[in-house]
């Protein structure tokens, strides 16, 4: 219920979108990349940036139950040199497995590691929306990236739900608290918050408590004429995301992302599709 976990039927990817996957318990985690294809060096085998590769890339962590393939219809509002990547959380959309807070953060971290290695000349900016803001904030403490942008963020998902069900012992019932205030203390990335003018899902007071707890300065922007759901459907929102990403600089040194992600010392390999193409599985009903 928390993730609004539901699978969606197979569908063709929008033009210009390439698929990503890695293996998770029960199947594959699905991700999508736009505008950062690059070219492969014949001698080294590395993917390098060329004129067709985005200079900046938004790594988008979606909201509860969001159909990211529908969201990608708005990519036409991004400038030509800004790319986009996103994913379906486990158990949602076209991803297999069981959703959880820890799984969402781990999958985002692995996907981001892939993006940084495949496109070393591209600056990556993490964008979280609603539920995804909690994932984005935790990701900021795990890996380096250029900036963090939060659309309608909350202080704690536990507190959001508690306001709706004040008499229910939610701390005992909810396994995934998404305590963003607790996790934001170590964030050093340049940060911006985008707020909907009217938000009945995440009240402004919850977003303001998070901003007040932030360890550094936070830019903020109110998007006129929007609510919690329509904020992502406006060209002004996409223009604001791209503008901040393009002008922000690196905030300072960050720990180098660990090369070893598994206890046995082996980095997880990209999943193999049925046709043998790495990282591009076919979408098939299960």
N, C-alpha and C positions, 0 to 999 in steps of 0.2 A: 504493500500500500504506500509506503514512504516513497519509493522510487516510481510508482505507477508503472510497474514492470509489465510490459506486454510486447510480444513479438509482432513484427509486421511482415506482410507477404513479400516475396521476392519482387524486385523491380530493377529496371535498368538504371545505371548511374547517370546523372546529368553529364552533359558534354563537358569535357575538360577535367573531369574528376577521376583521379586514380585511387585505387583501393589499397588498404593496408590491413594486415592482420597479425596477431600473435596468438599462440595457443593458450587457452585457459582451461580449467577443469570443466569438462563437458563439451568442449568444442573450440570455437574461435572468438576472439574479440575483433570487431570490425571497426576500421577507421577509414577516413577519406581525406585526400589531399588535393588542393587546387592551386595552381599557379606557382609551383615550386619544383617543376620536373627536372630541370638541370640537364646536363649532358654527361656522359660517362667517358672518362679518360681511358683510352684504349690500352695504355701502358700500365697504369696503376690500378685500373678498375674502379677508381673513386668517382663519385658523382660530383661535378663541379658546377659552379654557377656560370650562367651565360646570359646573354641579353634577354632570353625568354624566362629567366628565373626571377621570382620575386625577391626584392631587396629585404622586405619585411614580411613576416608571416604571422597571422593571428591563429593561435592554437585555442580553439573554442571548446569549452566544457559546458554542455547544455543543461537546461533546466529539467525539472521533473517531467518525465513522460514526453519530452520534446522529440519530434521527428526531425532529425538533423538534415535528412535529405530534402525535406520541405524548407527548412531554414536556408539551405544553400541556394534557393531561388533568389535570395537577396544579394548574392555575391556580385551582381552586376553593378551594385552601388559602391564597390571598393575600387580604388585607383588601380591602374594596370600593374603597378609594381608592388602591390600588397597581396600576398597569397593567403590561404586559409586551410586549416586542417581541423578536423573534429572527429568524434567517435561516438558510437553507441555504447552506453554502459552495459556491463554484463546483464544478460536476461532481457535487454531492451532492444527494440529495433531489429537489427540483423545480428546482434551479438548473442552468443550462447552463454551458459553459466548462470550463476546465482548472484544477484546484485548485493553489494555491501559497501559501506564507507571505505573500508580498507582496500577492497578490490578496485574501487573507482580510482583511488589515489595511486595504487600500484600500477594499474593499466595506463593511466595518464602519464606516469613517470616513464614507463617503458616506451610508450609511443613518442614522447618528447625526446627521449634518448635517440630513438630512430631518426627523428626529424633533424636533430642537430648533427648526427653523423652523416646522413645522406646529403644535407644541404649546408655545409660548413660556411658558405658565404652568405647565408640568409640569417637575418636577425629575427629571433622568435619572441613573440609577445603572447602571454597567456591571458585569455579572456574567459571569465566565468559568468554564467548567468543563473541567478536564483539558486537552485540546489547546487549548481556547478561552482558557485563562488566558494563554497566550503571545500570543494576538491581543489580549486585553484590556489587557495590560501595555504593548504597543506603542501601542495606541490612546490610552492615558493621556498620551502625550507629544505627541499630535497635536491633541487637542481637549479642551475643558473639559467636565467633568461633575461631579456632586456627590460620588460615592463610587465605590470600586472594591471588588468582592468576588470572591474567588478560591476555587473549590471544587476541592480536591485538586490544587494547583499544583505545578509542577516547576521545578527550577533551569535545566535545559537539556534539550531533547528529545534532543539528540545524546547526552548522558550517560546518559539513560534507556535508549536503544537500545543504547548501548555496553556497558552492564552485561549485557545479554542475549546480545550477540554480541561478546565481548571480542577475538576474533582477526580480525575483519573491519575493513578500513580505512574506517570509516564517514564520517570527515570528508571523504574524497574522493567517497564514494558518495551521501551525503545532501545534497541541495540546500537543504533547509529545516531549519535547526538550532533555531529557536525558542529562542534564548539569552536566557531571561528575566532571568537575573542581570545580563547586560550592559545590557538595556533598562530595568531597573527604577530605575536611578540617578536619573532625572529625575521620577519619580512624586511628585506632591504631594497627590493626592487621599487623603482618609481611606480606610483600607484595612482589610479584614477577610479572614481566611483560614478556611475551613471544611475540616476534615480528617475523613476516614472513620476509624472506629476500627481497621479492618483494611484495609490497602491494599497489595496485591501488585503493582499496576501502577505506581503512583508511591509508592515507599517514603517513609515519614515523613522520613527523613534528607534526601531531595531537597527536600521542602517546607521543612524547617528551614534548609537552606542558603540558600534563597531569602529566607526571613524574616530571616535573619541579615545578608543583604546589603542589606536594604531601607533606604532613606535616612531613614525616619521610623518612628514607632511603628506596629505592626501588631496589631490585635485578632485573636484566634484562638479557635476553638471546635471542640471534638471532638464529632462526632455519634455517640452511643452506638449500638451494634448495627448499624452500617453498614459496607459495603465500598465499593470504588471505583465500583461500578455501582449499588448500591442507595441510595447517599446522596441521589440526586435523587428517589427515590421515597418519601421520608419527609416527612410534614407538618411535622415539627420543622425540617427544612432550609428549607422555604419560609417558615415563621414567622420563622426567624433572619434570612433575607435581607431580609424585609419590615421587621422590627424595626430592623435596622441602618440601612436606607435611610430610614426615617421619622424617626429621631432624629439622624442625622448632619447637621452644618451644612456650609456651603461652607468648604473648607479655606484659601481665600486666592485671590489674583488669579492668573489663568491667561492665557496669550496668547489673543487673540481669534482664533477659527478663521478661516482665510483664506477670503475670498469667492470667490477664483479657484482652481479645481481643475484647469483644463486649461491647457496651454501657450499656447493661442490666446486665452486670456482669457475663455472662455465656460464658465459653469458647466454640468456635465452635466445634461441635462434628464431628468425622469422618463420611463421608457419608456411608450409608448402601447400599450394593450391592443388586440387585434383589434377589439373593439367600440367603441374610441375613448375609453374611460374611462381617464384617466391613472393609471399606476402600479398597475393592477389587471389584469394579464394573465390570460387563461384558462390553466388547466393542461391541456396537451395532450401526448400522447406524441410523441416525436421518433424 
